[in-house]
Amino acid sequence: MDERRAVVEAARKWIGTPYHHNAMVPHAGIDCATLLVASFKGAGLIGDIQLPLYSPQWHLHRDEDKYLDFIKRFCVEVERPPIIGDIVVWKFHRCFSHGAIVVDWPTVIHAFIGSGCMEDDAVKNRMLATVSERTPLQGQPRPMKTLSFWR
């Protein structure tokens, strides 16, 4: 449990950091992918990891789950409610493309365009909880997966 708490504490250090695509600079910029790397690195669980370059709009035009596939290189998908230190990922548009660190479900830490890095309620945040895109799924619960670093 200490490692899980260390991940959350490392993520909390980024709260208030503005959103900046593909950045990992304290108080200057972070995105949801780099937040995951920074949190596990800050907890001493992983070393330097080079994220592949990616367009901020790739999830709008592709079906391949690049984001989810990268996370699965280090974590396993679990079929249980999220617990402290887990990663949750949501499907936006065509693929799973947004992630967060679980503090105490449904409280998460994530970085989002326009909001920066923040602690949030994943159930009360309509953007995370409900599909808002104009698709046949609009208004339904947003697809979500839980992944764990601990096997």
TIVO-2410 file (N, C-alpha, C; in nm, 3 decimals):
# residues 151
REC num residu      c1      c2      c3 atome chaine
REC   1      M   0.082  -0.120   0.000     N      A
REC   1      M   0.000   0.000   0.000    CA      A
REC   1      M   0.087   0.126   0.000     C      A
REC   2      D   0.208   0.117   0.057     N      A
REC   2      D   0.296   0.233   0.059    CA      A
REC   2      D   0.332   0.279  -0.082     C      A
REC   3      E   0.357   0.184  -0.173     N      A
REC   3      E   0.390   0.222  -0.311    CA      A
REC   3      E   0.272   0.292  -0.377     C      A
REC   4      R   0.152   0.243  -0.353     N      A
REC   4      R   0.032   0.305  -0.410    CA      A
REC   4      R   0.017   0.449  -0.359     C      A
REC   5      R   0.036   0.468  -0.231     N      A
REC   5      R   0.025   0.604  -0.174    CA      A
REC   5      R   0.135   0.694  -0.230     C      A
REC   6      A   0.253   0.639  -0.253     N      A
REC   6      A   0.363   0.718  -0.309    CA      A
REC   6      A   0.328   0.767  -0.450     C      A
REC   7      V   0.258   0.686  -0.527     N      A
REC   7      V   0.215   0.727  -0.662    CA      A
REC   7      V   0.120   0.845  -0.651     C      A
REC   8      V   0.024   0.836  -0.559     N      A
REC   8      V  -0.073   0.946  -0.542    CA      A
REC   8      V  -0.002   1.072  -0.495     C      A
REC   9      E   0.089   1.060  -0.400     N      A
REC   9      E   0.161   1.178  -0.352    CA      A
REC   9      E   0.245   1.241  -0.463     C      A
REC  10      A   0.306   1.159  -0.546     N      A
REC  10      A   0.383   1.212  -0.660    CA      A
REC  10      A   0.290   1.283  -0.758     C      A
REC  11      A   0.170   1.229  -0.781     N      A
REC  11      A   0.073   1.294  -0.870    CA      A
REC  11      A   0.026   1.427  -0.812     C      A
REC  12      R   0.006   1.431  -0.682     N      A
REC  12      R  -0.042   1.555  -0.616    CA      A
REC  12      R   0.056   1.671  -0.636     C      A
REC  13      K   0.183   1.642  -0.651     N      A
REC  13      K   0.282   1.748  -0.671    CA      A
REC  13      K   0.260   1.822  -0.802     C      A
REC  14      W   0.184   1.762  -0.894     N      A
REC  14      W   0.158   1.824  -1.025    CA      A
REC  14      W   0.029   1.906  -1.027     C      A
REC  15      I  -0.052   1.895  -0.921     N      A
REC  15      I  -0.179   1.969  -0.919    CA      A
REC  15      I  -0.151   2.119  -0.934     C      A
REC  16      G  -0.228   2.182  -1.021     N      A
REC  16      G  -0.210   2.325  -1.050    CA      A
REC  16      G  -0.120   2.351  -1.169     C      A
REC  17      T  -0.051   2.248  -1.217     N      A
REC  17      T   0.034   2.264  -1.335    CA      A
REC  17      T  -0.055   2.278  -1.458     C      A
REC  18      P  -0.029   2.378  -1.543     N      A
REC  18      P  -0.111   2.395  -1.663    CA      A
REC  18      P  -0.098   2.275  -1.757     C      A
REC  19      Y  -0.203   2.254  -1.836     N      A
REC  19      Y  -0.199   2.150  -1.938    CA      A
REC  19      Y  -0.110   2.197  -2.052     C      A
REC  20      H  -0.019   2.111  -2.092     N      A
REC  20      H   0.061   2.136  -2.211    CA      A
REC  20      H   0.089   2.000  -2.273     C      A
REC  21      H   0.047   1.985  -2.397     N      A
REC  21      H   0.062   1.857  -2.465    CA      A
REC  21      H   0.207   1.808  -2.465     C      A
REC  22      N   0.226   1.683  -2.424     N      A
REC  22      N   0.355   1.614  -2.427    CA      A
REC  22      N   0.463   1.678  -2.340     C      A
REC  23      A   0.421   1.753  -2.238     N      A
REC  23      A   0.517   1.819  -2.150    CA      A
REC  23      A   0.522   1.749  -2.014     C      A
REC  24      M   0.636   1.762  -1.947     N      A
REC  24      M   0.653   1.711  -1.812    CA      A
REC  24      M   0.751   1.804  -1.738     C      A
REC  25      V   0.705   1.930  -1.723     N      A
REC  25      V   0.786   2.033  -1.659    CA      A
REC  25      V   0.709   2.087  -1.539     C      A
REC  26      P   0.759   2.064  -1.417     N      A
REC  26      P   0.686   2.108  -1.298    CA      A
REC  26      P   0.644   2.255  -1.306     C      A
REC  27      H   0.519   2.281  -1.272     N      A
REC  27      H   0.459   2.415  -1.268    CA      A
REC  27      H   0.450   2.483  -1.404     C      A
REC  28      A   0.494   2.416  -1.511     N      A
REC  28      A   0.490   2.476  -1.644    CA      A
REC  28      A   0.398   2.400  -1.739     C      A
REC  29      G   0.399   2.266  -1.736     N      A
REC  29      G   0.313   2.192  -1.827    CA      A
REC  29      G   0.319   2.042  -1.809     C      A
REC  30      I   0.201   1.980  -1.825     N      A
REC  30      I   0.188   1.834  -1.817    CA      A
REC  30      I   0.060   1.795  -1.892     C      A
REC  31      D   0.056   1.674  -1.943     N      A
REC  31      D  -0.069   1.624  -2.000    CA      A
REC  31      D  -0.105   1.493  -1.929     C      A
REC  32      C  -0.214   1.430  -1.968     N      A
REC  32      C  -0.260   1.312  -1.894    CA      A
REC  32      C  -0.164   1.194  -1.908     C      A
REC  33      A  -0.098   1.181  -2.020     N      A
REC  33      A  -0.002   1.071  -2.039    CA      A
REC  33      A   0.125   1.095  -1.959     C      A
REC  34      T   0.178   1.215  -1.967     N      A
REC  34      T   0.302   1.244  -1.896    CA      A
REC  34      T   0.279   1.246  -1.745     C      A
REC  35      L   0.157   1.279  -1.701     N      A
REC  35      L   0.125   1.273  -1.557    CA      A
REC  35      L   0.139   1.130  -1.505     C      A
REC  36      L   0.094   1.033  -1.582     N      A
REC  36      L   0.106   0.894  -1.539    CA      A
REC  36      L   0.253   0.855  -1.522     C      A
REC  37      V   0.334   0.890  -1.622     N      A
REC  37      V   0.477   0.859  -1.616    CA      A
REC  37      V   0.542   0.932  -1.498     C      A
REC  38      A   0.513   1.061  -1.484     N      A
REC  38      A   0.573   1.142  -1.376    CA      A
REC  38      A   0.535   1.087  -1.238     C      A
REC  39      S   0.413   1.039  -1.223     N      A
REC  39      S   0.367   0.988  -1.093    CA      A
REC  39      S   0.437   0.859  -1.054     C      A
REC  40      F   0.449   0.766  -1.146     N      A
REC  40      F   0.516   0.640  -1.114    CA      A
REC  40      F   0.667   0.659  -1.104     C      A
REC  41      K   0.722   0.749  -1.183     N      A
REC  41      K   0.865   0.781  -1.171    CA      A
REC  41      K   0.892   0.851  -1.038     C      A
REC  42      G   0.806   0.948  -1.003     N      A
REC  42      G   0.822   1.021  -0.877    CA      A
REC  42      G   0.811   0.931  -0.755     C      A
REC  43      A   0.737   0.821  -0.769     N      A
REC  43      A   0.724   0.723  -0.659    CA      A
REC  43      A   0.841   0.625  -0.657     C      A
REC  44      G   0.931   0.637  -0.755     N      A
REC  44      G   1.048   0.549  -0.760    CA      A
REC  44      G   1.018   0.410  -0.815     C      A
REC  45      L   0.906   0.394  -0.885     N      A
REC  45      L   0.868   0.262  -0.935    CA      A
REC  45      L   0.913   0.235  -1.077     C      A
REC  46      I   0.942   0.340  -1.153     N      A
REC  46      I   0.991   0.325  -1.290    CA      A
REC  46      I   1.105   0.424  -1.311     C      A
REC  47      G   1.185   0.399  -1.412     N      A
REC  47      G   1.292   0.492  -1.448    CA      A
REC  47      G   1.245   0.588  -1.555     C      A
REC  48      D   1.338   0.643  -1.627     N      A
REC  48      D   1.304   0.733  -1.738    CA      A
REC  48      D   1.237   0.654  -1.849     C      A
REC  49      I   1.123   0.701  -1.890     N      A
REC  49      I   1.049   0.638  -1.999    CA      A
REC  49      I   1.025   0.745  -2.105     C      A
REC  50      Q   1.061   0.713  -2.225     N      A
REC  50      Q   1.039   0.805  -2.337    CA      A
REC  50      Q   0.904   0.773  -2.400     C      A
REC  51      L   0.811   0.864  -2.385     N      A
REC  51      L   0.681   0.845  -2.450    CA      A
REC  51      L   0.696   0.865  -2.600     C      A
REC  52      P   0.626   0.785  -2.679     N      A
REC  52      P   0.631   0.809  -2.823    CA      A
REC  52      P   0.561   0.941  -2.855     C      A
REC  53      L   0.605   1.008  -2.960     N      A
REC  53      L   0.539   1.131  -3.001    CA      A
REC  53      L   0.398   1.099  -3.049     C      A
REC  54      Y   0.305   1.186  -3.016     N      A
REC  54      Y   0.167   1.164  -3.055    CA      A
REC  54      Y   0.099   1.297  -3.075     C      A
REC  55      S   0.006   1.299  -3.168     N      A
REC  55      S  -0.071   1.419  -3.196    CA      A
REC  55      S  -0.179   1.436  -3.089     C      A
REC  56      P  -0.209   1.558  -3.048     N      A
REC  56      P  -0.317   1.575  -2.950    CA      A
REC  56      P  -0.454   1.538  -3.004     C      A
REC  57      Q  -0.467   1.520  -3.134     N      A
REC  57      Q  -0.596   1.485  -3.193    CA      A
REC  57      Q  -0.601   1.341  -3.246     C      A
REC  58      W  -0.500   1.259  -3.220     N      A
REC  58      W  -0.497   1.126  -3.280    CA      A
REC  58      W  -0.621   1.044  -3.246     C      A
REC  59      H  -0.676   1.061  -3.126     N      A
REC  59      H  -0.793   0.982  -3.085    CA      A
REC  59      H  -0.919   1.017  -3.163     C      A
REC  60      L  -0.917   1.128  -3.235     N      A
REC  60      L  -1.033   1.168  -3.315    CA      A
REC  60      L  -1.038   1.095  -3.449     C      A
REC  61      H  -0.924   1.047  -3.495     N      A
REC  61      H  -0.915   0.997  -3.632    CA      A
REC  61      H  -0.870   0.851  -3.644     C      A
REC  62      R  -0.837   0.787  -3.534     N      A
REC  62      R  -0.784   0.651  -3.540    CA      A
REC  62      R  -0.859   0.560  -3.443     C      A
REC  63      D  -0.864   0.433  -3.477     N      A
REC  63      D  -0.928   0.336  -3.390    CA      A
REC  63      D  -0.829   0.263  -3.300     C      A
REC  64      E  -0.701   0.267  -3.336     N      A
REC  64      E  -0.602   0.193  -3.258    CA      A
REC  64      E  -0.583   0.258  -3.120     C      A
REC  65      D  -0.576   0.174  -3.019     N      A
REC  65      D  -0.564   0.222  -2.881    CA      A
REC  65      D  -0.418   0.241  -2.842     C      A
REC  66      K  -0.350   0.336  -2.905     N      A
REC  66      K  -0.208   0.361  -2.876    CA      A
REC  66      K  -0.186   0.394  -2.728     C      A
REC  67      Y  -0.270   0.479  -2.673     N      A
REC  67      Y  -0.257   0.522  -2.534    CA      A
REC  67      Y  -0.269   0.402  -2.441     C      A
REC  68      L  -0.377   0.326  -2.458     N      A
REC  68      L  -0.401   0.209  -2.375    CA      A
REC  68      L  -0.292   0.103  -2.395     C      A
REC  69      D  -0.251   0.080  -2.518     N      A
REC  69      D  -0.147  -0.019  -2.545    CA      A
REC  69      D  -0.015   0.018  -2.477     C      A
REC  70      F   0.018   0.148  -2.473     N      A
REC  70      F   0.142   0.190  -2.406    CA      A
REC  70      F   0.133   0.163  -2.256     C      A
REC  71      I   0.019   0.197  -2.195     N      A
REC  71      I   0.002   0.172  -2.052    CA      A
REC  71      I   0.012   0.022  -2.022     C      A
REC  72      K  -0.041  -0.060  -2.110     N      A
REC  72      K  -0.039  -0.205  -2.088    CA      A
REC  72      K   0.101  -0.265  -2.097     C      A
REC  73      R   0.198  -0.188  -2.143     N      A
REC  73      R   0.337  -0.235  -2.139    CA      A
REC  73      R   0.387  -0.244  -1.995     C      A
REC  74      F   0.324  -0.168  -1.904     N      A
REC  74      F   0.369  -0.159  -1.766    CA      A
REC  74      F   0.263  -0.205  -1.665     C      A
REC  75      C   0.138  -0.210  -1.708     N      A
REC  75      C   0.027  -0.239  -1.618    CA      A
REC  75      C  -0.061  -0.349  -1.677     C      A
REC  76      V  -0.145  -0.405  -1.591     N      A
REC  76      V  -0.242  -0.505  -1.636    CA      A
REC  76      V  -0.382  -0.452  -1.612     C      A
REC  77      E  -0.472  -0.489  -1.701     N      A
REC  77      E  -0.612  -0.451  -1.684    CA      A
REC  77      E  -0.671  -0.539  -1.575     C      A
REC  78      V  -0.748  -0.479  -1.486     N      A
REC  78      V  -0.810  -0.552  -1.375    CA      A
REC  78      V  -0.962  -0.539  -1.383     C      A
REC  79      E  -1.029  -0.643  -1.340     N      A
REC  79      E  -1.176  -0.646  -1.340    CA      A
REC  79      E  -1.226  -0.630  -1.197     C      A
REC  80      R  -1.204  -0.513  -1.141     N      A
REC  80      R  -1.250  -0.482  -1.006    CA      A
REC  80      R  -1.264  -0.331  -0.998     C      A
REC  81      P  -1.330  -0.280  -0.895     N      A
REC  81      P  -1.336  -0.134  -0.881    CA      A
REC  81      P  -1.195  -0.076  -0.862     C      A
REC  82      P  -1.171   0.045  -0.911     N      A
REC  82      P  -1.039   0.108  -0.896    CA      A
REC  82      P  -1.005   0.134  -0.749     C      A
REC  83      I  -0.877   0.114  -0.716     N      A
REC  83      I  -0.828   0.145  -0.581    CA      A
REC  83      I  -0.709   0.239  -0.591     C      A
REC  84      I  -0.667   0.291  -0.479     N      A
REC  84      I  -0.559   0.390  -0.472    CA      A
REC  84      I  -0.438   0.345  -0.555     C      A
REC  85      G  -0.387   0.437  -0.636     N      A
REC  85      G  -0.269   0.412  -0.718    CA      A
REC  85      G  -0.296   0.348  -0.852     C      A
REC  86      D  -0.418   0.299  -0.872     N      A
REC  86      D  -0.452   0.243  -1.003    CA      A
REC  86      D  -0.461   0.354  -1.107     C      A
REC  87      I  -0.464   0.313  -1.231     N      A
REC  87      I  -0.486   0.405  -1.344    CA      A
REC  87      I  -0.624   0.374  -1.402     C      A
REC  88      V  -0.701   0.477  -1.426     N      A
REC  88      V  -0.826   0.459  -1.500    CA      A
REC  88      V  -0.811   0.533  -1.632     C      A
REC  89      V  -0.866   0.472  -1.738     N      A
REC  89      V  -0.862   0.533  -1.870    CA      A
REC  89      V  -1.003   0.535  -1.928     C      A
REC  90      W  -1.033   0.642  -2.000     N      A
REC  90      W  -1.165   0.660  -2.059    CA      A
REC  90      W  -1.154   0.665  -2.211     C      A
REC  91      K  -1.261   0.620  -2.273     N      A
REC  91      K  -1.270   0.626  -2.418    CA      A
REC  91      K  -1.330   0.759  -2.460     C      A
REC  92      F  -1.254   0.834  -2.537     N      A
REC  92      F  -1.301   0.959  -2.596    CA      A
REC  92      F  -1.297   0.940  -2.746     C      A
REC  93      H  -1.408   0.965  -2.809     N      A
REC  93      H  -1.422   0.949  -2.954    CA      A
REC  93      H  -1.398   0.804  -2.992     C      A
REC  94      R  -1.289   0.772  -3.057     N      A
REC  94      R  -1.272   0.639  -3.116    CA      A
REC  94      R  -1.188   0.541  -3.035     C      A
REC  95      C  -1.118   0.590  -2.932     N      A
REC  95      C  -1.032   0.498  -2.856    CA      A
REC  95      C  -1.009   0.549  -2.714     C      A
REC  96      F  -0.948   0.465  -2.633     N      A
REC  96      F  -0.915   0.504  -2.496    CA      A
REC  96      F  -0.799   0.602  -2.502     C      A
REC  97      S  -0.823   0.725  -2.455     N      A
REC  97      S  -0.724   0.830  -2.479    CA      A
REC  97      S  -0.708   0.930  -2.365     C      A
REC  98      H  -0.766   0.901  -2.249     N      A
REC  98      H  -0.747   0.991  -2.134    CA      A
REC  98      H  -0.733   0.907  -2.009     C      A
REC  99      G  -0.631   0.940  -1.927     N      A
REC  99      G  -0.606   0.861  -1.807    CA      A
REC  99      G  -0.589   0.946  -1.683     C      A
REC 100      A  -0.601   0.879  -1.569     N      A
REC 100      A  -0.590   0.946  -1.439    CA      A
REC 100      A  -0.536   0.848  -1.335     C      A
REC 101      I  -0.484   0.904  -1.227     N      A
REC 101      I  -0.439   0.827  -1.112    CA      A
REC 101      I  -0.552   0.827  -1.008     C      A
REC 102      V  -0.586   0.711  -0.955     N      A
REC 102      V  -0.692   0.700  -0.855    CA      A
REC 102      V  -0.638   0.738  -0.718     C      A
REC 103      V  -0.708   0.832  -0.653     N      A
REC 103      V  -0.676   0.871  -0.516    CA      A
REC 103      V  -0.756   0.783  -0.420     C      A
REC 104      D  -0.886   0.789  -0.432     N      A
REC 104      D  -0.981   0.708  -0.355    CA      A
REC 104      D  -1.110   0.715  -0.436     C      A
REC 105      W  -1.136   0.612  -0.515     N      A
REC 105      W  -1.244   0.617  -0.614    CA      A
REC 105      W  -1.373   0.671  -0.554     C      A
REC 106      P  -1.433   0.772  -0.619     N      A
REC 106      P  -1.411   0.820  -0.755    CA      A
REC 106      P  -1.317   0.940  -0.767     C      A
REC 107      T  -1.243   0.972  -0.663     N      A
REC 107      T  -1.149   1.084  -0.670    CA      A
REC 107      T  -1.026   1.043  -0.749     C      A
REC 108      V  -0.991   1.126  -0.848     N      A
REC 108      V  -0.875   1.099  -0.935    CA      A
REC 108      V  -0.794   1.227  -0.952     C      A
REC 109      I  -0.672   1.210  -0.998     N      A
REC 109      I  -0.588   1.323  -1.039    CA      A
REC 109      I  -0.562   1.304  -1.188     C      A
REC 110      H  -0.592   1.408  -1.266     N      A
REC 110      H  -0.571   1.402  -1.410    CA      A
REC 110      H  -0.539   1.540  -1.464     C      A
REC 111      A  -0.487   1.544  -1.585     N      A
REC 111      A  -0.456   1.670  -1.652    CA      A
REC 111      A  -0.540   1.677  -1.778     C      A
REC 112      F  -0.608   1.790  -1.795     N      A
REC 112      F  -0.699   1.802  -1.908    CA      A
REC 112      F  -0.686   1.940  -1.971     C      A
REC 113      I  -0.704   1.946  -2.101     N      A
REC 113      I  -0.698   2.073  -2.175    CA      A
REC 113      I  -0.793   2.173  -2.111     C      A
REC 114      G  -0.743   2.292  -2.086     N      A
REC 114      G  -0.825   2.399  -2.030    CA      A
REC 114      G  -0.835   2.398  -1.879     C      A
REC 115      S  -0.803   2.285  -1.817     N      A
REC 115      S  -0.814   2.274  -1.671    CA      A
REC 115      S  -0.681   2.253  -1.603     C      A
REC 116      G  -0.584   2.198  -1.674     N      A
REC 116      G  -0.456   2.165  -1.613    CA      A
REC 116      G  -0.468   2.041  -1.527     C      A
REC 117      C  -0.371   2.021  -1.441     N      A
REC 117      C  -0.368   1.905  -1.353    CA      A
REC 117      C  -0.450   1.936  -1.228     C      A
REC 118      M  -0.543   1.845  -1.198     N      A
REC 118      M  -0.632   1.872  -1.085    CA      A
REC 118      M  -0.683   1.742  -1.023     C      A
REC 119      E  -0.730   1.755  -0.900     N      A
REC 119      E  -0.800   1.646  -0.834    CA      A
REC 119      E  -0.947   1.663  -0.871     C      A
REC 120      D  -1.015   1.554  -0.902     N      A
REC 120      D  -1.149   1.563  -0.958    CA      A
REC 120      D  -1.232   1.443  -0.914     C      A
REC 121      D  -1.363   1.456  -0.922     N      A
REC 121      D  -1.455   1.347  -0.896    CA      A
REC 121      D  -1.497   1.288  -1.030     C      A
REC 122      A  -1.453   1.168  -1.058     N      A
REC 122      A  -1.477   1.107  -1.190    CA      A
REC 122      A  -1.624   1.073  -1.214     C      A
REC 123      V  -1.704   1.065  -1.109     N      A
REC 123      V  -1.846   1.036  -1.125    CA      A
REC 123      V  -1.925   1.166  -1.146     C      A
REC 124      K  -1.889   1.270  -1.073     N      A
REC 124      K  -1.961   1.398  -1.085    CA      A
REC 124      K  -1.917   1.478  -1.207     C      A
REC 125      N  -1.796   1.456  -1.257     N      A
REC 125      N  -1.749   1.526  -1.377    CA      A
REC 125      N  -1.819   1.462  -1.497     C      A
REC 126      R  -1.915   1.533  -1.552     N      A
REC 126      R  -1.996   1.478  -1.661    CA      A
REC 126      R  -1.913   1.441  -1.783     C      A
REC 127      M  -1.805   1.515  -1.806     N      A
REC 127      M  -1.720   1.486  -1.921    CA      A
REC 127      M  -1.657   1.347  -1.908     C      A
REC 128      L  -1.617   1.310  -1.786     N      A
REC 128      L  -1.557   1.178  -1.763    CA      A
REC 128      L  -1.663   1.069  -1.751     C      A
REC 129      A  -1.776   1.101  -1.692     N      A
REC 129      A  -1.876   0.999  -1.662    CA      A
REC 129      A  -1.969   0.966  -1.778     C      A
REC 130      T  -1.990   1.062  -1.869     N      A
REC 130      T  -2.092   1.045  -1.972    CA      A
REC 130      T  -2.037   1.081  -2.109     C      A
REC 131      V  -2.073   1.004  -2.210     N      A
REC 131      V  -2.034   1.034  -2.347    CA      A
REC 131      V  -2.105   1.162  -2.390     C      A
REC 132      S  -2.026   1.263  -2.425     N      A
REC 132      S  -2.085   1.390  -2.468    CA      A
REC 132      S  -2.070   1.412  -2.619     C      A
REC 133      E  -1.987   1.329  -2.683     N      A
REC 133      E  -1.967   1.343  -2.826    CA      A
REC 133      E  -2.097   1.309  -2.901     C      A
REC 134      R  -2.114   1.370  -3.015     N      A
REC 134      R  -2.233   1.343  -3.097    CA      A
REC 134      R  -2.215   1.210  -3.170     C      A
REC 135      T  -2.248   1.105  -3.100     N      A
REC 135      T  -2.241   0.969  -3.154    CA      A
REC 135      T  -2.365   0.896  -3.106     C      A
REC 136      P  -2.387   0.774  -3.154     N      A
REC 136      P  -2.501   0.696  -3.103    CA      A
REC 136      P  -2.492   0.669  -2.951     C      A
REC 137      L  -2.373   0.680  -2.893     N      A
REC 137      L  -2.355   0.656  -2.749    CA      A
REC 137      L  -2.376   0.781  -2.664     C      A
REC 138      Q  -2.405   0.895  -2.725     N      A
REC 138      Q  -2.419   1.020  -2.651    CA      A
REC 138      Q  -2.519   1.002  -2.536     C      A
REC 139      G  -2.477   1.048  -2.417     N      A
REC 139      G  -2.560   1.040  -2.298    CA      A
REC 139      G  -2.543   0.912  -2.218     C      A
REC 140      Q  -2.478   0.812  -2.273     N      A
REC 140      Q  -2.455   0.687  -2.202    CA      A
REC 140      Q  -2.327   0.697  -2.117     C      A
REC 141      P  -2.307   0.605  -2.023     N      A
REC 141      P  -2.183   0.607  -1.945    CA      A
REC 141      P  -2.061   0.595  -2.036     C      A
REC 142      R  -1.959   0.675  -2.008     N      A
REC 142      R  -1.837   0.672  -2.089    CA      A
REC 142      R  -1.761   0.542  -2.059     C      A
REC 143      P  -1.720   0.468  -2.161     N      A
REC 143      P  -1.641   0.346  -2.138    CA      A
REC 143      P  -1.512   0.378  -2.061     C      A
REC 144      M  -1.483   0.295  -1.963     N      A
REC 144      M  -1.368   0.315  -1.875    CA      A
REC 144      M  -1.304   0.180  -1.845     C      A
REC 145      K  -1.172   0.180  -1.831     N      A
REC 145      K  -1.098   0.060  -1.791    CA      A
REC 145      K  -1.011   0.095  -1.671     C      A
REC 146      T  -0.984  -0.006  -1.589     N      A
REC 146      T  -0.895   0.010  -1.474    CA      A
REC 146      T  -0.772  -0.076  -1.498     C      A
REC 147      L  -0.655  -0.015  -1.474     N      A
REC 147      L  -0.528  -0.086  -1.491    CA      A
REC 147      L  -0.446  -0.071  -1.363     C      A
REC 148      S  -0.365  -0.173  -1.335     N      A
REC 148      S  -0.283  -0.170  -1.215    CA      A
REC 148      S  -0.137  -0.202  -1.248     C      A
REC 149      F  -0.049  -0.129  -1.186     N      A
REC 149      F   0.095  -0.153  -1.199    CA      A
REC 149      F   0.133  -0.280  -1.122     C      A
REC 150      W   0.055  -0.311  -1.019     N      A
REC 150      W   0.083  -0.424  -0.932    CA      A
REC 150      W   0.009  -0.546  -0.984     C      A
REC 151      R   0.081  -0.647  -1.019     N      A
REC 151      R   0.022  -0.767  -1.082    CA      A
REC 151      R  -0.032  -0.864  -0.980     C      A
***
